[in-house]
Structure formats: structure tokens, C-alpha cells
């Protein structure tokens, strides 16, 4: 029961670190009348029941005022999409606020505050922080009294949706940002994905791959699912600041290098970065002035990748742990490569769209959203999964065939404008919030 966990916080934290089940049990406790009485006594929130009743009354008249939408997001330092949503969502119809579950201040928090958006940060560094973070989420939601929550990423999904469910918030939206990550690597976590699917009233699938995983592998109710692909401020990728681009070329030492092969992918096995490095090693044999840029160069597969990089000349590559200015970064590349190792490895794969929007011809495998719009020899060069030789040949084909390269750049621009404009995503979100 939740009151026992709250009285023995150290035991609760230790248990949470090994197993997330106590949070699920807490929700079931909280939704009962007895649960609220216990929460009052243990947490000392004497007015929590009064606030809860007021919360229910307020939501009764939600249709007479701007709808209050609270985003709950976990472990995100920088995300352009949320900044764009904060800028573009209709302020006459929606009042937007954010709860950020982060270890400390973030660029996202700073940018949202600059936009005049109300932001509440809850300290959260991992599962040991779950008990206190859960209580703070309850308090923040009681204070905000939103008509709906829109939750992103797993930790926020588990805690945020549970808190919203406990508070009887009628509309609980969850955007799923992973496909088969748990199924492949952490199968014991799939039960929590199913739990999140169950307590969500609406689920946003960012690609057909995600929807298929949820319905076919996790038994999610397809009637709950709305497909809304990510949208982008495409013009920002098309026309970055030239001075910033030139400064970045100097910073990352790409001046005088050709071809510059770009990768924006964290170091994890299923991203396939190790195959790109092996292909680049082959490329150096015919193009000794080639240069490899590895951005987002952090992750759980770092050690094997470091061993591969030792085979390369030290002046033939650069690792960039984090770069906020993606608009300028893509302009450093002559060719972009992204090769996840299976179709459902990526839930979406924003980098596919970003590279094409930036006008960078790409060599790719089909994963996530790429399965829905990338066509070989039309808007990218498509290669087989986990094939170093194919990646190498794909790069050479773009270097050697200007007509193919120019055609891919043109078609890529047109296709991302057709499918991934920001207005299209904003309209879909507004329709979801209104329904």
C-alpha cells in the first residue's frame, strides 16, 4: 500500500530501483476513496480532498474556456519539437504548460520560459527519484488543474499518466517514442508499456511501425491510437545562418575536407554506427581527404565504437557529444548516412527528415518513418541492413553520379515538405485536444 511506501521512503526507493510495480500499485490505491484519506494523513496535505473536488468541478466547465493542456516530459535537455509546439499551438484555444522531469535546468526549460510558457521542473535523475517525483507530480497537477495531460517518454508516461489517472483527469494522451526497444533489449519492461497503453485514453503513434508494435505485440486498443508524425520547421534546415555554418566548420575542422560524411546518431548497437565506420575506412582508400563527423557521440555502445575508431587516422574524424544547432550542423555534410539495423529499430527517426530538409543526399536503411516515404534512387540511396559493403557502395554512387545526387536532393526536399510540415502536425494535435 502507498502509505507504507511513503513512511519507509528508503525501502520504496530501493524497491523502485529494481522494479516499477510499486508505482502501479500506488495508482490503484489512489483511485480509491481510502487511498485519498491515506494520502492526506501521510503527506500532510490537509486540503488535498478539497482541491480534488474543486478540480473535478473545474473540468466540468472546461468547454466554456480555453482548454488547459499540460505536457509532462522526462529526461530531455533539448528538443526543438516542443519549442515549436509552444510557439505554434493556438493560444486562443489552448493554455499550454510543461512539467519537466529532469535532473537539473535544461535548454528546453530556458527556451520555453523565453516564450512565456509556464514550466515546472521536478528533479528526476532515475528510478530512485520515483517516489518523491510522483508526489510532486500530484501536487503540480492539482495546482495546474489541466483539462488534459500530454505525456512523452517512458518515465514520464509511467509516473505522469499514473498521477493523472489517480486525479481523474479524463483525457490522458501518451506519445509513444520507442518501437521495439523494450521488446528486444528489456522484455521484462514490456508489461509497463502495456500498463501505460491501458491507462492512456489516447495514444499518439508517430509512425506506422510504432502503431504496429503496440497493437500486434502489446495488445493495445487500436481505437485509442491516432497517427501523428512529427512535424518540422523545414525552412530552418533549408536556410540556416551562413555565419554560424562557417563558424561551425572551423570548430569541427571540416574546412578543406572532402567528402564530409555526416552521422547524427547516438552510440547504441541498433543504430548501426559501427557499420558506417567500417564503410568509411574503405572510403579512405580512394578518398584519403574524406572526413567523418559523428554527432551525438555518446551511448551504451561507445566502447566497441571507440575500438573501431582507433583504426582510422586521428585527423580523419571528429566526435561531437552534443550540438544544439542542428540547422547549421547538417550543412557541414556532403553525404549523410543513417543505417539502423532493422525496420522497427527506429520509432520515427527525425534525422531522416532533417537531412533531406537540409538538402543533404543520404544513404540509409529503412527504419521507422523511412519505411513510409523513402524510395531508393528517388529521394535517398537505400541499402541493406548491417552491410558495410553496401554502405560504402551507396556513398560512392552519390559521389560519382551528380545527376543522381541532384535528383535525390530535389525529390527529398519536395517529399519532406509534402509529409512533414509543422502546420500539419499542429493541426492534428489541435484536433486531438478538441475531440
C-alpha positions, 0 to 999 in steps of 0.5 A: 500500500502507498502509505507504507511506501511513503513512511519507509521512503528508503525501502520504496526507493530501493524497491523502485530501483529494481522494479516499477510495480510499486508505482502501479500499485500506488495508482490503484490505491489512489483511485480509491476513496481510502487511498485519498484519506491515506494520502492526506494523513501521510503527506500532510496535505490537509486540503488535498480532498478539497482541491480534488473536488474543486478540480473535478468541478473545474473540468466540468466547465472546461468547454466554456474556456480555453482548454488547459493542456499540460505536457509532462516530459522526462529526461530531455535537455533539448528538443526543438519539437516542443519549442515549436509546439509552444510557439505554434499551438493556438493560444486562443484555444489552448493554455499550454504548460510543461512539467519537466522531469529532469535532473537539473535546468535544461535548454528546453526549460530556458527556451520555453520560459523565453516564450512565456510558457509556464514550466515546472521542473521536478528533479528526476535523475532515475528510478530512485527519484520515483517516489518523491517525483510522483508526489510532486507530480500530484501536487503540480497537477492539482495546482495546474488543474489541466483539462488534459495531460500530454505525456512523452517518454517512458518515465514520464508516461509511467509516473505522469499518466499514473498521477493523472489517472489517480486525479481523474483527469479524463483525457490522458494522451501518451506519445509513444517514442520507442518501437521495439526497444523494450521488446528486444533489449528489456522484455521484462519492461514490456508489461509497463508499456502495456500498463501505460497503453491501458491507462492512456485514453489516447495514444499518439503513434508517430509512425506506422511501425510504432502503431504496429508494435503496440497493437500486434505485440502489446495488445493495445486498443487500436481505437485509442491510437491516432497517427501523428508524425512529427512535424518540422520547421523545414525552412530552418534546415533549408536556410540556416545562418551562413555565419554560424555554418562557417563558424561551425566548420572551423570548430569541427575542422571540416574546412578543406575536407572532402567528402564530409560524411555526416552521422547524427546518431547516438552510440547504441548497437541498433543504430548501426554506427559501427557499420558506417565506420567500417564503410568509411575506412574503405572510403579512405582508400580512394578518398584519403581527404574524406572526413567523418563527423559523428554527432551525438557521440555518446551511448551504451555502445561507445566502447566497441565504437571507440575500438573501431575508431582507433583504426582510422587516422586521428585527423580523419574524424571528429566526435561531437557529444552534443550540438544544439544547432542542428540547422547549421550542423547538417550543412557541414555534410556532403553525404549523410548516412543513417543505417539502423539495423532493422525496420522497427529499430527506429520509432520515427527517426527525425534525422531522416527528415532533417537531412533531406530538409537540409538538402543533404543526399543520404544513404540509409536503411529503412527504419521507422518513418523511412519505411513510409516515404523513402524510395531508393534512387528517388529521394535517398540511396537505400541499402541493406541492413548491417552491410558495410559493403553496401554502405560504402557502395551507396556513398560512392554512387552519390559521389560519382553520379551528380545527376543522381545526387541532384535528383535525390536532393530535389525529390527529398526536399519536395517529399519532406515538405509534402509529409512533414510540415509543422502546420500539419502536425499542429493541426492534428494535435489541435484536433486531438485536444478538441475531440 
